[in-house]
Amino acid sequence: MFCREAVADLQELAKDPSFPPVLLTSLASVEASRDFLNQRWPEARAIADPERVLYGGMGRKKGSFWQLFGPSVWRRGYEAWRRGYSVGRAVGNPLVLGGVFLVDQDGRVLRHHEPKHAGDHPAWGSFVSES
């Protein structure tokens, strides 16, 4: 649910030429990642990382019970559901929390968003403009 929501938000924002290029990562296989994006954002650039090499390198870990199923997640799930997103079949490892990183052309992390829970996305516009 939250992944679909984030991809849709980023797809809309990426239409603005001043928004930085987006590179998505997925814990699913190449095939499952391709199927997901072909349905939602075929032009997106993405990396499939089922072995968690990139995720681990960026400090992404499994969430706690409260980060995955706590009241904040349910509240955000309701908001996402009201926006038209629903829970789908889990692929990859749905227990690992995502993250958002703004990286410059030299590979330096300028800014990152550490999610408090599974449904915690940054305010995309301010995340990019504050760097």
Secondary structure, DSSP 8 states (H G I E B T S, - for coil): -HHHHHHHHHHHHTTSTTS---EEEESS-HHHHHHHHHHH-TT-EEEE-TT-HHHHHTT--B--HHHHHSHHHHHHHHHHHHTT-------S-TTB---EEEE-TTS-EEEEE--SSTT----HHHHHHT-
